[in-house]
Amino acid sequence: MDARHARYPFLASARTAVQEAGVDLADVVQNDDAVVERALERVTTAVTDREIGEAAHSTRVELLSYPVARVIVSLVDENILVRRYAQGEANTAYERFRDDFASDDELASVGGDERVDRRDLLAEFDLREHVTSTEDGFDVGVATYLLLSSSIRGEDWRLVNRRLDDGLVPVTGLELDELLRQAVEDRVADGLPLSVPDAIGSELGAEVSEVKTVLSELDLTRDIDTVVPELFPPCMTNLLERVQRGDHLPHHSRFAITAFLANIGLSTDEIVQIYEVNPGFGEEMTRYQTDHIQGESSPTEYTAPACATMKSYGDCVNPDALCDHISHPLSYYEAKLDDADEDELDDWREQTEDADA
């Protein structure tokens, strides 16, 4: 087990090193508290900070904490956790390999047993034949570019906004490194959740509970700003339909749907517009309540209730298969957005603008 493998545990050679060392993962989770503690830190820090924290001083602890972290993620088995954990590992790897690279415009080795260069990472992901160095940066084959850029947010990454020359997409060194970061994220997420033997899973109950607690306390709304009612969780679809057909909602139900709509990006004016069709609509009260939930007239920006709360109030209805694997309506919605083709997402606000035009 060497320093490079500890620094970049997603490398195929790191996995081989662990296998050749004859590591018994069941024995590790049962007897090596330092590895389990570092694994838990990797996961929880990825969830909260989108990175994995400071590396352990021990090469062995740092390397073995990676497969144990993947086991913890698998035992929790939440879509949002898989995504955030993979992002956290990839973001930390990105910072590390950016430090390792001698320059942004060369495919040059920087030396050092623990370091990697762009050649190393391009070879790791079978990209060497699809990326070439140029005077201004790099050319990436269009198929490779589309594969790696499809999950990266931002209009600048859309192929329609890029220069395409003879099947090649020019990118800067920084952009190539971001594509490599995405390749790491895809590698980390690949295969998760794993099938975990009972002998291992039974030893990690406390760690799984702690991760679930972190998830339940997390504000899941910060990245969501897309309104696609067709992807709403069944509970929120039901509440929205009840509002639109004129039902009188009890306070807890009204709070739940209003907070959910606010959390996914709707403004007070847009929420008021939704409530206008309800016979019991009162604009002044609706606006006041929505502003309060949004944090405009209160010191707190409220988050929609978790699934446990929705169940306790009787607002959890028509649960589907995905509901069995999530703990929050916003987690459900984010999972649906993740699985959808971004080009096919039809934001409700854009439909409304088109109708008013």
MARRO-575897 format. One record per residue (C-alpha): residue number from 1; residue in three letters; x, y, z. Coordinates in pm, whole numbers. Example, Ala and Ser with C-alpha at 12.3 -4.5 7.8 and 13.67 -1.06 7.14 Angstrom:
<atom num="1" residuo="ALA" u="1230" v="-450" w="780"/>
<atom num="2" residuo="SER" u="1367" v="-106" w="714"/>
! end
This chain:
<atom num="1" residuo="MET" u="0" v="0" w="0"/>
<atom num="2" residuo="ASP" u="170" v="318" w="-115"/>
<atom num="3" residuo="ALA" u="104" v="687" w="-77"/>
<atom num="4" residuo="ARG" u="-37" v="730" w="-427"/>
<atom num="5" residuo="HIS" u="-303" v="469" w="-363"/>
<atom num="6" residuo="ALA" u="-400" v="637" w="-37"/>
<atom num="7" residuo="ARG" u="-416" v="972" w="-213"/>
<atom num="8" residuo="TYR" u="-615" v="836" w="-508"/>
<atom num="9" residuo="PRO" u="-798" v="523" w="-386"/>
<atom num="10" residuo="PHE" u="-1027" v="513" w="-691"/>
<atom num="11" residuo="LEU" u="-735" v="404" w="-911"/>
<atom num="12" residuo="ALA" u="-757" v="50" w="-1043"/>
<atom num="13" residuo="SER" u="-406" v="-15" w="-911"/>
<atom num="14" residuo="ALA" u="-522" v="84" w="-560"/>
<atom num="15" residuo="ARG" u="-799" v="-174" w="-571"/>
<atom num="16" residuo="THR" u="-549" v="-435" w="-691"/>
<atom num="17" residuo="ALA" u="-310" v="-346" w="-409"/>
<atom num="18" residuo="VAL" u="-581" v="-400" w="-149"/>
<atom num="19" residuo="GLN" u="-675" v="-733" w="-303"/>
<atom num="20" residuo="GLU" u="-315" v="-851" w="-322"/>
<atom num="21" residuo="ALA" u="-260" v="-754" w="43"/>
<atom num="22" residuo="GLY" u="-531" v="-1003" w="136"/>
<atom num="23" residuo="VAL" u="-729" v="-747" w="335"/>
<atom num="24" residuo="ASP" u="-1036" v="-895" w="507"/>
<atom num="25" residuo="LEU" u="-1288" v="-611" w="511"/>
<atom num="26" residuo="ALA" u="-1502" v="-785" w="774"/>
<atom num="27" residuo="ASP" u="-1200" v="-799" w="1005"/>
<atom num="28" residuo="VAL" u="-1119" v="-434" w="934"/>
<atom num="29" residuo="VAL" u="-1466" v="-301" w="1025"/>
<atom num="30" residuo="GLN" u="-1470" v="-518" w="1336"/>
<atom num="31" residuo="ASN" u="-1124" v="-441" w="1472"/>
<atom num="32" residuo="ASP" u="-981" v="-125" w="1314"/>
<atom num="33" residuo="ASP" u="-1158" v="175" w="1467"/>
<atom num="34" residuo="ALA" u="-926" v="425" w="1296"/>
<atom num="35" residuo="VAL" u="-1026" v="301" w="950"/>
<atom num="36" residuo="VAL" u="-1397" v="306" w="1033"/>
<atom num="37" residuo="GLU" u="-1375" v="654" w="1186"/>
<atom num="38" residuo="ARG" u="-1198" v="789" w="880"/>
<atom num="39" residuo="ALA" u="-1451" v="615" w="652"/>
<atom num="40" residuo="LEU" u="-1739" v="776" w="840"/>
<atom num="41" residuo="GLU" u="-1566" v="1114" w="813"/>
<atom num="42" residuo="ARG" u="-1529" v="1068" w="437"/>
<atom num="43" residuo="VAL" u="-1903" v="1010" w="402"/>
<atom num="44" residuo="THR" u="-2040" v="1272" w="641"/>
<atom num="45" residuo="THR" u="-1801" v="1542" w="520"/>
<atom num="46" residuo="ALA" u="-1893" v="1463" w="161"/>
<atom num="47" residuo="VAL" u="-2258" v="1513" w="251"/>
<atom num="48" residuo="THR" u="-2211" v="1840" w="437"/>
<atom num="49" residuo="ASP" u="-1911" v="1998" w="263"/>
<atom num="50" residuo="ARG" u="-1878" v="1810" w="-69"/>
<atom num="51" residuo="GLU" u="-1524" v="1703" w="12"/>
<atom num="52" residuo="ILE" u="-1385" v="1426" w="232"/>
<atom num="53" residuo="GLY" u="-1181" v="1602" w="498"/>
<atom num="54" residuo="GLU" u="-813" v="1585" w="582"/>
<atom num="55" residuo="ALA" u="-629" v="1267" w="493"/>
<atom num="56" residuo="ALA" u="-532" v="1030" w="774"/>
<atom num="57" residuo="HIS" u="-164" v="1026" w="868"/>
<atom num="58" residuo="SER" u="-151" v="652" w="808"/>
<atom num="59" residuo="THR" u="-138" v="542" w="446"/>
<atom num="60" residuo="ARG" u="-309" v="217" w="540"/>
<atom num="61" residuo="VAL" u="-594" v="391" w="724"/>
<atom num="62" residuo="GLU" u="-650" v="639" w="441"/>
<atom num="63" residuo="LEU" u="-656" v="372" w="172"/>
<atom num="64" residuo="LEU" u="-878" v="122" w="355"/>
<atom num="65" residuo="SER" u="-1121" v="392" w="463"/>
<atom num="66" residuo="TYR" u="-1226" v="428" w="100"/>
<atom num="67" residuo="PRO" u="-1381" v="80" w="53"/>
<atom num="68" residuo="VAL" u="-1533" v="101" w="402"/>
<atom num="69" residuo="ALA" u="-1687" v="440" w="313"/>
<atom num="70" residuo="ARG" u="-1841" v="284" w="2"/>
<atom num="71" residuo="VAL" u="-1986" v="10" w="221"/>
<atom num="72" residuo="ILE" u="-2142" v="269" w="456"/>
<atom num="73" residuo="VAL" u="-2291" v="454" w="159"/>
<atom num="74" residuo="SER" u="-2433" v="127" w="28"/>
<atom num="75" residuo="LEU" u="-2590" v="35" w="361"/>
<atom num="76" residuo="VAL" u="-2766" v="373" w="383"/>
<atom num="77" residuo="ASP" u="-2876" v="329" w="20"/>
<atom num="78" residuo="GLU" u="-3000" v="680" w="-57"/>
<atom num="79" residuo="ASN" u="-2969" v="826" w="-406"/>
<atom num="80" residuo="ILE" u="-2871" v="1166" w="-275"/>
<atom num="81" residuo="LEU" u="-2599" v="1013" w="-55"/>
<atom num="82" residuo="VAL" u="-2445" v="825" w="-346"/>
<atom num="83" residuo="ARG" u="-2438" v="1144" w="-548"/>
<atom num="84" residuo="ARG" u="-2294" v="1365" w="-276"/>
<atom num="85" residuo="TYR" u="-2040" v="1108" w="-165"/>
<atom num="86" residuo="ALA" u="-1914" v="1065" w="-521"/>
<atom num="87" residuo="GLN" u="-1898" v="1444" w="-558"/>
<atom num="88" residuo="GLY" u="-1704" v="1476" w="-234"/>
<atom num="89" residuo="GLU" u="-1446" v="1217" w="-336"/>
<atom num="90" residuo="ALA" u="-1417" v="1372" w="-682"/>
<atom num="91" residuo="ASN" u="-1382" v="1727" w="-550"/>
<atom num="92" residuo="THR" u="-1103" v="1627" w="-313"/>
<atom num="93" residuo="ALA" u="-931" v="1429" w="-587"/>
<atom num="94" residuo="TYR" u="-958" v="1733" w="-813"/>
<atom num="95" residuo="GLU" u="-785" v="1956" w="-558"/>
<atom num="96" residuo="ARG" u="-514" v="1697" w="-513"/>
<atom num="97" residuo="PHE" u="-439" v="1631" w="-878"/>
<atom num="98" residuo="ARG" u="-453" v="2002" w="-959"/>
<atom num="99" residuo="ASP" u="-174" v="2046" w="-703"/>
<atom num="100" residuo="ASP" u="13" v="1758" w="-864"/>
<atom num="101" residuo="PHE" u="6" v="1893" w="-1217"/>
<atom num="102" residuo="ALA" u="316" v="2086" w="-1316"/>
<atom num="103" residuo="SER" u="121" v="2314" w="-1551"/>
<atom num="104" residuo="ASP" u="-219" v="2346" w="-1713"/>
<atom num="105" residuo="ASP" u="-96" v="2327" w="-2071"/>
<atom num="106" residuo="GLU" u="135" v="2025" w="-2070"/>
<atom num="107" residuo="LEU" u="85" v="1655" w="-2037"/>
<atom num="108" residuo="ALA" u="396" v="1645" w="-1824"/>
<atom num="109" residuo="SER" u="501" v="1434" w="-1526"/>
<atom num="110" residuo="VAL" u="577" v="1614" w="-1202"/>
<atom num="111" residuo="GLY" u="749" v="1324" w="-1030"/>
<atom num="112" residuo="GLY" u="699" v="1195" w="-680"/>
<atom num="113" residuo="ASP" u="568" v="851" w="-590"/>
<atom num="114" residuo="GLU" u="242" v="984" w="-446"/>
<atom num="115" residuo="ARG" u="166" v="1219" w="-736"/>
<atom num="116" residuo="VAL" u="-17" v="1180" w="-1064"/>
<atom num="117" residuo="ASP" u="-1" v="1375" w="-1386"/>
<atom num="118" residuo="ARG" u="-253" v="1420" w="-1661"/>
<atom num="119" residuo="ARG" u="-109" v="1127" w="-1852"/>
<atom num="120" residuo="ASP" u="-174" v="904" w="-1553"/>
<atom num="121" residuo="LEU" u="-538" v="1007" w="-1522"/>
<atom num="122" residuo="LEU" u="-607" v="1005" w="-1894"/>
<atom num="123" residuo="ALA" u="-468" v="651" w="-1910"/>
<atom num="124" residuo="GLU" u="-665" v="549" w="-1601"/>
<atom num="125" residuo="PHE" u="-992" v="638" w="-1771"/>
<atom num="126" residuo="ASP" u="-888" v="516" w="-2119"/>
<atom num="127" residuo="LEU" u="-884" v="872" w="-2254"/>
<atom num="128" residuo="ARG" u="-528" v="902" w="-2385"/>
<atom num="129" residuo="GLU" u="-634" v="839" w="-2745"/>
<atom num="130" residuo="HIS" u="-917" v="1091" w="-2718"/>
<atom num="131" residuo="VAL" u="-728" v="1392" w="-2580"/>
<atom num="132" residuo="THR" u="-444" v="1571" w="-2757"/>
<atom num="133" residuo="SER" u="-235" v="1868" w="-2652"/>
<atom num="134" residuo="THR" u="-247" v="2189" w="-2858"/>
<atom num="135" residuo="GLU" u="-78" v="2528" w="-2839"/>
<atom num="136" residuo="ASP" u="-377" v="2676" w="-2657"/>
<atom num="137" residuo="GLY" u="-487" v="2379" w="-2449"/>
<atom num="138" residuo="PHE" u="-632" v="2046" w="-2553"/>
<atom num="139" residuo="ASP" u="-861" v="1889" w="-2809"/>
<atom num="140" residuo="VAL" u="-1114" v="1633" w="-2683"/>
<atom num="141" residuo="GLY" u="-1298" v="1391" w="-2910"/>
<atom num="142" residuo="VAL" u="-1662" v="1494" w="-2930"/>
<atom num="143" residuo="ALA" u="-1796" v="1159" w="-2804"/>
<atom num="144" residuo="THR" u="-1567" v="1173" w="-2501"/>
<atom num="145" residuo="TYR" u="-1656" v="1536" w="-2441"/>
<atom num="146" residuo="LEU" u="-2029" v="1461" w="-2447"/>
<atom num="147" residuo="LEU" u="-1987" v="1162" w="-2217"/>
<atom num="148" residuo="LEU" u="-1800" v="1357" w="-1948"/>
<atom num="149" residuo="SER" u="-1966" v="1697" w="-1980"/>
<atom num="150" residuo="SER" u="-2327" v="1582" w="-1978"/>
<atom num="151" residuo="SER" u="-2344" v="1590" w="-1597"/>
<atom num="152" residuo="ILE" u="-2162" v="1922" w="-1556"/>
<atom num="153" residuo="ARG" u="-2388" v="2219" w="-1498"/>
<atom num="154" residuo="GLY" u="-2356" v="2541" w="-1690"/>
<atom num="155" residuo="GLU" u="-2449" v="2663" w="-2035"/>
<atom num="156" residuo="ASP" u="-2081" v="2691" w="-2132"/>
<atom num="157" residuo="TRP" u="-2053" v="2311" w="-2130"/>
<atom num="158" residuo="ARG" u="-2335" v="2252" w="-2378"/>
<atom num="159" residuo="LEU" u="-2197" v="2137" w="-2711"/>
<atom num="160" residuo="VAL" u="-2406" v="2393" w="-2896"/>
<atom num="161" residuo="ASN" u="-2205" v="2664" w="-2719"/>
<atom num="162" residuo="ARG" u="-1865" v="2509" w="-2797"/>
<atom num="163" residuo="ARG" u="-1643" v="2524" w="-3102"/>
<atom num="164" residuo="LEU" u="-1639" v="2192" w="-3286"/>
<atom num="165" residuo="ASP" u="-1365" v="2128" w="-3539"/>
<atom num="166" residuo="ASP" u="-1339" v="1798" w="-3727"/>
<atom num="167" residuo="GLY" u="-1491" v="1599" w="-3441"/>
<atom num="168" residuo="LEU" u="-1278" v="1769" w="-3175"/>
<atom num="169" residuo="VAL" u="-1381" v="2009" w="-2898"/>
<atom num="170" residuo="PRO" u="-1108" v="2253" w="-2785"/>
<atom num="171" residuo="VAL" u="-1081" v="2293" w="-2405"/>
<atom num="172" residuo="THR" u="-848" v="2473" w="-2169"/>
<atom num="173" residuo="GLY" u="-635" v="2296" w="-1913"/>
<atom num="174" residuo="LEU" u="-879" v="2390" w="-1639"/>
<atom num="175" residuo="GLU" u="-1169" v="2254" w="-1842"/>
<atom num="176" residuo="LEU" u="-986" v="1928" w="-1909"/>
<atom num="177" residuo="ASP" u="-925" v="1894" w="-1537"/>
<atom num="178" residuo="GLU" u="-1295" v="1946" w="-1471"/>
<atom num="179" residuo="LEU" u="-1372" v="1668" w="-1719"/>
<atom num="180" residuo="LEU" u="-1126" v="1447" w="-1532"/>
<atom num="181" residuo="ARG" u="-1298" v="1540" w="-1206"/>
<atom num="182" residuo="GLN" u="-1624" v="1418" w="-1360"/>
<atom num="183" residuo="ALA" u="-1455" v="1094" w="-1465"/>
<atom num="184" residuo="VAL" u="-1351" v="1041" w="-1103"/>
<atom num="185" residuo="GLU" u="-1704" v="1109" w="-982"/>
<atom num="186" residuo="ASP" u="-1845" v="858" w="-1228"/>
<atom num="187" residuo="ARG" u="-1588" v="600" w="-1118"/>
<atom num="188" residuo="VAL" u="-1666" v="647" w="-749"/>
<atom num="189" residuo="ALA" u="-2043" v="623" w="-804"/>
<atom num="190" residuo="ASP" u="-2014" v="320" w="-1032"/>
<atom num="191" residuo="GLY" u="-2159" v="9" w="-870"/>
<atom num="192" residuo="LEU" u="-2311" v="188" w="-570"/>
<atom num="193" residuo="PRO" u="-2495" v="68" w="-375"/>
<atom num="194" residuo="LEU" u="-2292" v="-249" w="-329"/>
<atom num="195" residuo="SER" u="-2428" v="-578" w="-202"/>
<atom num="196" residuo="VAL" u="-2288" v="-588" w="152"/>
<atom num="197" residuo="PRO" u="-2243" v="-919" w="339"/>
<atom num="198" residuo="ASP" u="-2424" v="-936" w="672"/>
<atom num="199" residuo="ALA" u="-2095" v="-995" w="854"/>
<atom num="200" residuo="ILE" u="-1980" v="-649" w="747"/>
<atom num="201" residuo="GLY" u="-2309" v="-463" w="759"/>
<atom num="202" residuo="SER" u="-2384" v="-572" w="1115"/>
<atom num="203" residuo="GLU" u="-2066" v="-404" w="1239"/>
<atom num="204" residuo="LEU" u="-2152" v="-63" w="1092"/>
<atom num="205" residuo="GLY" u="-2495" v="1" w="1241"/>
<atom num="206" residuo="ALA" u="-2384" v="303" w="1445"/>
<atom num="207" residuo="GLU" u="-2210" v="460" w="1147"/>
<atom num="208" residuo="VAL" u="-2513" v="406" w="923"/>
<atom num="209" residuo="SER" u="-2736" v="569" w="1186"/>
<atom num="210" residuo="GLU" u="-2506" v="869" w="1210"/>
<atom num="211" residuo="VAL" u="-2508" v="920" w="833"/>
<atom num="212" residuo="LYS" u="-2887" v="897" w="827"/>
<atom num="213" residuo="THR" u="-2904" v="1159" w="1100"/>
<atom num="214" residuo="VAL" u="-2679" v="1392" w="901"/>
<atom num="215" residuo="LEU" u="-2899" v="1343" w="594"/>
<atom num="216" residuo="SER" u="-3219" v="1410" w="788"/>
<atom num="217" residuo="GLU" u="-3078" v="1737" w="922"/>
<atom num="218" residuo="LEU" u="-2939" v="1850" w="587"/>
<atom num="219" residuo="ASP" u="-3101" v="2129" w="388"/>
<atom num="220" residuo="LEU" u="-3159" v="1941" w="64"/>
<atom num="221" residuo="THR" u="-3282" v="2242" w="-129"/>
<atom num="222" residuo="ARG" u="-2969" v="2435" w="-211"/>
<atom num="223" residuo="ASP" u="-2914" v="2289" w="-559"/>
<atom num="224" residuo="ILE" u="-3276" v="2262" w="-673"/>
<atom num="225" residuo="ASP" u="-3416" v="2535" w="-894"/>
<atom num="226" residuo="THR" u="-3621" v="2338" w="-1144"/>
<atom num="227" residuo="VAL" u="-3999" v="2305" w="-1129"/>
<atom num="228" residuo="VAL" u="-4128" v="1994" w="-1305"/>
<atom num="229" residuo="PRO" u="-4457" v="1883" w="-1143"/>
<atom num="230" residuo="GLU" u="-4448" v="1549" w="-1325"/>
<atom num="231" residuo="LEU" u="-4146" v="1454" w="-1110"/>
<atom num="232" residuo="PHE" u="-4290" v="1557" w="-774"/>
<atom num="233" residuo="PRO" u="-4309" v="1287" w="-505"/>
<atom num="234" residuo="PRO" u="-4655" v="1129" w="-470"/>
<atom num="235" residuo="CYS" u="-4728" v="1314" w="-146"/>
<atom num="236" residuo="MET" u="-4665" v="1656" w="-300"/>
<atom num="237" residuo="THR" u="-4848" v="1565" w="-621"/>
<atom num="238" residuo="ASN" u="-5150" v="1476" w="-409"/>
<atom num="239" residuo="LEU" u="-5136" v="1801" w="-210"/>
<atom num="240" residuo="LEU" u="-5093" v="2010" w="-525"/>
<atom num="241" residuo="GLU" u="-5390" v="1838" w="-690"/>
<atom num="242" residuo="ARG" u="-5600" v="1904" w="-379"/>
<atom num="243" residuo="VAL" u="-5510" v="2274" w="-390"/>
<atom num="244" residuo="GLN" u="-5598" v="2296" w="-758"/>
<atom num="245" residuo="ARG" u="-5936" v="2126" w="-721"/>
<atom num="246" residuo="GLY" u="-6036" v="2357" w="-437"/>
<atom num="247" residuo="ASP" u="-5999" v="2130" w="-132"/>
<atom num="248" residuo="HIS" u="-5951" v="2293" w="206"/>
<atom num="249" residuo="LEU" u="-5611" v="2180" w="332"/>
<atom num="250" residuo="PRO" u="-5533" v="2156" w="702"/>
<atom num="251" residuo="HIS" u="-5249" v="2378" w="821"/>
<atom num="252" residuo="HIS" u="-4983" v="2103" w="819"/>
<atom num="253" residuo="SER" u="-5070" v="2004" w="461"/>
<atom num="254" residuo="ARG" u="-5072" v="2363" w="341"/>
<atom num="255" residuo="PHE" u="-4735" v="2423" w="508"/>
<atom num="256" residuo="ALA" u="-4588" v="2108" w="350"/>
<atom num="257" residuo="ILE" u="-4680" v="2192" w="-11"/>
<atom num="258" residuo="THR" u="-4599" v="2562" w="26"/>
<atom num="259" residuo="ALA" u="-4257" v="2490" w="178"/>
<atom num="260" residuo="PHE" u="-4185" v="2229" w="-90"/>
<atom num="261" residuo="LEU" u="-4270" v="2470" w="-371"/>
<atom num="262" residuo="ALA" u="-4057" v="2742" w="-210"/>
<atom num="263" residuo="ASN" u="-3768" v="2501" w="-158"/>
<atom num="264" residuo="ILE" u="-3756" v="2406" w="-526"/>
<atom num="265" residuo="GLY" u="-3733" v="2767" w="-640"/>
<atom num="266" residuo="LEU" u="-4080" v="2915" w="-674"/>
<atom num="267" residuo="SER" u="-4119" v="3277" w="-568"/>
<atom num="268" residuo="THR" u="-4396" v="3406" w="-343"/>
<atom num="269" residuo="ASP" u="-4578" v="3551" w="-646"/>
<atom num="270" residuo="GLU" u="-4565" v="3216" w="-826"/>
<atom num="271" residuo="ILE" u="-4694" v="3026" w="-523"/>
<atom num="272" residuo="VAL" u="-4975" v="3277" w="-476"/>
<atom num="273" residuo="GLN" u="-5067" v="3223" w="-841"/>
<atom num="274" residuo="ILE" u="-5103" v="2847" w="-775"/>
<atom num="275" residuo="TYR" u="-5335" v="2908" w="-481"/>
<atom num="276" residuo="GLU" u="-5556" v="3152" w="-676"/>
<atom num="277" residuo="VAL" u="-5772" v="2870" w="-815"/>
<atom num="278" residuo="ASN" u="-5866" v="2756" w="-464"/>
<atom num="279" residuo="PRO" u="-6213" v="2884" w="-358"/>
<atom num="280" residuo="GLY" u="-6080" v="2958" w="-10"/>
<atom num="281" residuo="PHE" u="-5794" v="3168" w="-152"/>
<atom num="282" residuo="GLY" u="-5705" v="3485" w="34"/>
<atom num="283" residuo="GLU" u="-5415" v="3664" w="-132"/>
<atom num="284" residuo="GLU" u="-5303" v="3864" w="171"/>
<atom num="285" residuo="MET" u="-5291" v="3560" w="403"/>
<atom num="286" residuo="THR" u="-5136" v="3335" w="138"/>
<atom num="287" residuo="ARG" u="-4864" v="3592" w="66"/>
<atom num="288" residuo="TYR" u="-4796" v="3642" w="437"/>
<atom num="289" residuo="GLN" u="-4765" v="3268" w="503"/>
<atom num="290" residuo="THR" u="-4543" v="3212" w="200"/>
<atom num="291" residuo="ASP" u="-4313" v="3503" w="286"/>
<atom num="292" residuo="HIS" u="-4285" v="3361" w="638"/>
<atom num="293" residuo="ILE" u="-4187" v="3016" w="507"/>
<atom num="294" residuo="GLN" u="-3944" v="3171" w="257"/>
<atom num="295" residuo="GLY" u="-3771" v="3360" w="539"/>
<atom num="296" residuo="GLU" u="-3871" v="3696" w="395"/>
<atom num="297" residuo="SER" u="-4071" v="3796" w="705"/>
<atom num="298" residuo="SER" u="-3911" v="3560" w="957"/>
<atom num="299" residuo="PRO" u="-3557" v="3478" w="1068"/>
<atom num="300" residuo="THR" u="-3590" v="3119" w="940"/>
<atom num="301" residuo="GLU" u="-3624" v="2977" w="592"/>
<atom num="302" residuo="TYR" u="-3832" v="2664" w="644"/>
<atom num="303" residuo="THR" u="-3775" v="2330" w="474"/>
<atom num="304" residuo="ALA" u="-4056" v="2097" w="372"/>
<atom num="305" residuo="PRO" u="-4128" v="1821" w="628"/>
<atom num="306" residuo="ALA" u="-3935" v="1495" w="611"/>
<atom num="307" residuo="CYS" u="-4111" v="1172" w="518"/>
<atom num="308" residuo="ALA" u="-4150" v="1069" w="882"/>
<atom num="309" residuo="THR" u="-4340" v="1391" w="956"/>
<atom num="310" residuo="MET" u="-4552" v="1355" w="643"/>
<atom num="311" residuo="LYS" u="-4650" v="1005" w="759"/>
<atom num="312" residuo="SER" u="-4735" v="1119" w="1110"/>
<atom num="313" residuo="TYR" u="-4979" v="1379" w="972"/>
<atom num="314" residuo="GLY" u="-5132" v="1143" w="717"/>
<atom num="315" residuo="ASP" u="-4989" v="1336" w="421"/>
<atom num="316" residuo="CYS" u="-4783" v="1043" w="290"/>
<atom num="317" residuo="VAL" u="-5004" v="891" w="20"/>
<atom num="318" residuo="ASN" u="-4951" v="662" w="-279"/>
<atom num="319" residuo="PRO" u="-4583" v="584" w="-200"/>
<atom num="320" residuo="ASP" u="-4397" v="421" w="-486"/>
<atom num="321" residuo="ALA" u="-4082" v="209" w="-501"/>
<atom num="322" residuo="LEU" u="-3850" v="510" w="-477"/>
<atom num="323" residuo="CYS" u="-4021" v="620" w="-157"/>
<atom num="324" residuo="ASP" u="-3887" v="307" w="12"/>
<atom num="325" residuo="HIS" u="-3532" v="436" w="-34"/>
<atom num="326" residuo="ILE" u="-3557" v="803" w="63"/>
<atom num="327" residuo="SER" u="-3630" v="997" w="380"/>
<atom num="328" residuo="HIS" u="-3736" v="1336" w="243"/>
<atom num="329" residuo="PRO" u="-3966" v="1457" w="-38"/>
<atom num="330" residuo="LEU" u="-3688" v="1683" w="-163"/>
<atom num="331" residuo="SER" u="-3455" v="1384" w="-183"/>
<atom num="332" residuo="TYR" u="-3716" v="1207" w="-395"/>
<atom num="333" residuo="TYR" u="-3746" v="1506" w="-627"/>
<atom num="334" residuo="GLU" u="-3370" v="1546" w="-659"/>
<atom num="335" residuo="ALA" u="-3337" v="1177" w="-745"/>
<atom num="336" residuo="LYS" u="-3600" v="1215" w="-1017"/>
<atom num="337" residuo="LEU" u="-3423" v="1521" w="-1156"/>
<atom num="338" residuo="ASP" u="-3093" v="1331" w="-1156"/>
<atom num="339" residuo="ASP" u="-3244" v="1045" w="-1354"/>
<atom num="340" residuo="ALA" u="-3420" v="1268" w="-1607"/>
<atom num="341" residuo="ASP" u="-3274" v="1383" w="-1937"/>
<atom num="342" residuo="GLU" u="-3193" v="1750" w="-1876"/>
<atom num="343" residuo="ASP" u="-3287" v="1844" w="-2231"/>
<atom num="344" residuo="GLU" u="-3636" v="1702" w="-2177"/>
<atom num="345" residuo="LEU" u="-3708" v="1882" w="-1849"/>
<atom num="346" residuo="ASP" u="-3989" v="2129" w="-1906"/>
<atom num="347" residuo="ASP" u="-3986" v="2385" w="-1626"/>
<atom num="348" residuo="TRP" u="-4338" v="2492" w="-1523"/>
<atom num="349" residuo="ARG" u="-4228" v="2857" w="-1504"/>
<atom num="350" residuo="GLU" u="-4117" v="2856" w="-1867"/>
<atom num="351" residuo="GLN" u="-4451" v="2707" w="-1972"/>
<atom num="352" residuo="THR" u="-4628" v="2987" w="-1789"/>
<atom num="353" residuo="GLU" u="-4412" v="3252" w="-1954"/>
<atom num="354" residuo="ASP" u="-4483" v="3105" w="-2297"/>
<atom num="355" residuo="ALA" u="-4857" v="3104" w="-2229"/>
<atom num="356" residuo="ASP" u="-4850" v="3468" w="-2120"/>
<atom num="357" residuo="ALA" u="-4641" v="3580" w="-2417"/>
! end
